[in-house]
Every structure is written in structure tokens, then in C-alpha cells.
């Protein structure tokens, strides 16, 4: 009788459990749907702007653009370094793609030899994936168009237009300006400017030599960015309109150099090796800084082949070497003007004569002189370059007094003109001997005569020689050279902002007068006349031994093999009466200074004087008409016929 009630109770219990579970499940579903609806509402209403921006950032990207490198100009605004358009072929390594196959395919459109292919594959291997690498630069318009038409068939390949550095005057400014080149792995740092992403861009270049290197950060500018649309793998699909960030060009650098003088200076050397420096002896501005022979910096921008670089590096005239700054030579007889100043400053009478029979005995050695000058005073000894006179005078002075004057004239030091790699040369004294020769630290008296004629340990470069001549011409200021006139329109320190030299003006005037006689009746009388009316050039010739010869014997002048010949020097200034410009010319292994260096100095100085408006008016001024007897105030009463 109880069975139906038991069954009904069991059914009710099960229904109760089911209802509870259904209620809980329905509540959970309701809560989940409500949460999902709330989240969707939040995304649609509140987070819409943020997620729209994120979606856009996945669709669009920014491609870095190298900034235009700053211009370099001469003192008159002539362009010395600029940029030009450059069509180039780029390739970014893709996933599941063999770079060698793609490079082989591209070789059908642009010419690539085996060496170029190997270099490209090496660069691709070092570059991150999707980072473009330059395959070929300076492609033609036809090649540029052919690749662009087939862009869809060449994944990862783009043909675009960038900029490349150009040096319009080729080698004339190569040692001063230097050149730019591609970024190497060693150039990239973890911090600082060289850590920026633009360093990985295939079109970006950094300075390698000269001012391009020392002023690299000023010339770089700030990179820009181009907005592009990309696919899910980050590959560029097309350019996106709007949103580009313009690049900021690098600062313009204005030099003190004069383009005409620099180009002419290099031309004057022809096939010879040497250096020429021209300087304003009022302001310290360098107007020419020439090293010959030179090289075409544009070739380094594009990249030299191994054979081309080897040819430059092994040529005995060393075109890659800056002979104006990093090469040092004995000054030879040009040093005698400084010995003369030292003698005057220490009380030696300039009218004292020393007999020169063409040689001079000291100890057991016979020292030669290039002429038989007879009784000679200081003025004539400078004009005729008498070795015997300066052998004797140097012994009276000793090395320390001579070295002190030489340093005050600018020898033995480097100058901050913005070009790295200068060599200070050497101005020897007793302290130098003690410091560098521990086994024989004493200065021997027999070493002094060589110092007196600019030989022995003494070494200088062409820039120091020009500074010395400029200080001699100025007579008061210890001028320092200036090469960089302005950076970004901001003037740099004037070289005339220098202390006084503190020499007796009468002593310097006496030496300048003797240098004037060098070009009128002395060693450069035939080659030092500039032929510009009453304007004349003063100077001093020098013939310096490149090797130590036994007793002065050996290859002298232009005889024998080129690498054994003497070096030829000329230093000077003009005009003689009101000095405006100073000059130093070296012809490496050129023989005699009067024959090899003086004519080049004359021609370069002549151009500088003709370009100067004040001096040109003086040159072109017609001579005053002769004064007649009637105009002379004699009242018409002439003298006897």
C-alpha cells in the first residue's frame, strides 16, 4: 500500500534536484551572457578609440627615411659637398625564401658580378629579417622601372629613390672633407647616437675621414618616417596617404677655404707629391689646404673594388696620405729665419759677419755650404741661405734657445681645425734628448749645427710652416689657423683671437726685410717674383734631406731615384710691405726649394692677391703721370738744358 507514496516522494526529490541545478545553470548562463554583453558594450562604447588605434597600427607602419646630409661650402658659398638623387634596389630577406635565389633573379635586371653577389649575400646574412639591404645603387631609370613593374613577382624587393653624397670637385678637397661610407657592424653601439635604428637603414652613411668624420653628428640631421600599409607579416603593401614625418637636414658647414685657390693649388702640383697651405695672416683663416696627389672621394662613397684600393695604397706618391697635416719633414733652410730671431732676441749683433769659404770645419768633419758667400751678415745669410753663418750662430745659441723660439712660432704642436690625425712633428732640445735617449741622454755639441739649418731631429708639417710664416708676417699675434668658419650659421672662433708673441718688433722687421731680399736678389730671385706691379712676395727657400747622408754627400737636388731626393720647401708672405697672406709649399723629393717649391708658391699667391678686391685695385691702379717742370712749382723757369 505504501509503494505509490514512495515512488512519488522519489520523483519529487529528483525534480527538486533538477530544478535547483536548472536554476543554477540558468543563473550561470545568464551571468555569463550578461558579462559578455557588458564586455562587448565596453569594447564598442568605451574602448572603441583605443582598439581602433591598435588595429590601425597593425595595418600601418612607419618606414625610417635618412635625413639629407648637411651641405659643406667654401667661404664664398661654393658647394664642396652636397647630395643628389640615387635610384637603388633594395631587398629584405623573407621567411621561407632563399636569398641566393632572389639575388640570382635580380641579376637578370641589374648587372652584378660574383664579388658583388657574395657581398650582398653576406650583408643579408648579417641583417635582421625584413630589414632592407642595398643590392645595387645608382641604377638607371630603365632598370628602376623594370623592377617596379614586376614588384608583385619579387617579394621583399623594392626599387626606390634616396640620396647619395657628392663631391663636385673630386680630389681637390678629399683630404680636408674626407668622405662618407656605409655603416659597419663595428659602428653600431648600444647607447648614444650610433644606437639609433636609422643606422641599419641601407641608405644611411656616416663620415669616414676628414670633416665628414669629425663633424658627423652635426652633418647627420634627424631621420624622418614614411607611413606605409603592411600585411599580417609586416611586409609593405603600399604607401599610405598622409602621416609622413619629414626629415630634418643636417647643419650646413662653411669652411674658410677658397674653392678657386684649393683647386688651383692641386693643379700646380701636376704629377708631383707635396702640400700647399695658404693662410690669411690677419685672421688666421686657411684659404687653401692642399695635399697632392689626391683621390676622388666619390669613388669611396660608391665603394672601391679591391684592385682600385690596392692601386691607391701601393702608389709611392701616397695619394691617401694627407701631406699637409700627417706627414712631417725636416724644414731645411726655412728654419734659418727662426734661428735668426733667436739670435736677435739673445743679443747677437745682426751686422756681425762670418766668413764663408763654401765649407765649415767642426771637429774632424767638413760641413759644406751651397755657395761661397765670403764675409756675411745676418741679412745676407738669410737672403743667400748661407749654411756656414747658421752653423756658427747655432753653436752660440744652443738647442734650448732655438727650440723656444721655434715653438713660439707654432712648430711642434697640433691645431684644432677639425681634421683628426695631425702629427705634431718635433722641435728637439736637451730635454728631448734626455727623455728619448736613455743610453746617451746628453745633447752633444756636434748635434747643434744640424739643428741650425733645419736638419737633424727637427720635423715639421706644411700647416705648421704656414702658421710660422703667418706669425712672422703679422709680427704681433700668435695666430692660430681656422678651417671651419661656421656650423649651422654659428660663426666659429676667429684665429686672430690669440695672445701676443712678445718678440721685439724690430727683430721681426729685420728678418722680414731679409726675407724680402730672398725673392729680389737671393735664392728665389728668378722664381719668386709675382709680377704684380709694386706688390712683391717675401719668403725663404729650403732644401731638406730626406735621408741622412754621410758627410753631406749623397743624392742632392733632383738627381737619382725619386725616393732618395731632397725635399723642396718655400715659405713666405705677401705683400712685403703690408702682409696679407702667408704660404708654405712642400714638394716631396722635389729637389731644390727655389726650383720646385718657389714657383708653385708664387703662382698660388698671385691668384690669392688677384682675388683680393683691395689688392686688385692697387694692382690695377694706373701709374701716376710724370710731373712736368711747369707743374712742379718752378714758375716756368727751367734749369739748364
NORLIN-V140437 format. One line per field, one symbol per residue. ss: DSSP state (a for helix, b for strand, c for the rest). burial: 1 if it has 24 or more other ideal C-beta (glycine too) atoms within 12 Angstrom, else 0. A space follows every 50 residues. Layout:
# NORLIN-V140437
ss = ???
burial = ???
This chain:
# NORLIN-V140437
ss = ccaaaaaaaaaaaaaaaaaaaaaaaaaaaaaaaaaaaaaaaaaaaacaaa aaaaaaaaabbbbbbccccccbbcccccbbbbbbbbbbbbbbccccccaa aaaaaacccccccaaaaaaaaaaaaacccccbbbbbbcccaaaaaaaaac aaacccbbbbbbbbbbcccccccaaaaccbbbccaaacccccaaacaaaa ccccbbbccaaaaacaaaaacbcbbbbbbbcccccbbbbcccccbccbcc ccbbbcccaaaaaaaaaaaccccbbbbbbbccccbbbbbbbbccccaaaa aacccaaaaaaaaaccccccccccccccbccaaaaaaaaaaaaaaccccc cccbbbccbbbbccbbbbcccccbbbcaaaaaaaccaaaaaaaaaaacaa aaaaaaaacccccccccccccccccbcccaaaaaaaccccccccaaaaaa aaccccccbbcaaaaaaaaaaaaaccbccccbcbbbbccbbccccccccb ccccaaaaaaaaaaaaaacccccccccccccbccbcbbbbbbbbccccca aacccccccccaaaccbbbbbbbbccccccbbbbbbbcccccaaaaaaaa aaaaaaaaaaacaaaaaaaaccccccccccccccccccccc
burial = 00000000000000000000000000000000000000000000000000 00000000011011111111111110011111100111111111000010 01101110110100011001101100100111111111100011001000 10011111111111111111111111111111100010000000010111 11111111111111111111111011111000001100000000001011 11111111111111111110011111111111111111111111111111 11100000000100001111111111111111111111111111100101 00010100010100001111001001111111111111111111111111 11111111111111101111111011111101100000000010001111 11111111111111111111111110111111111110000100110100 10100011111111111110011100111101001111111111110000 01001110000000111111111111001111111111111111111111 11111111111100100010000000000000000000000
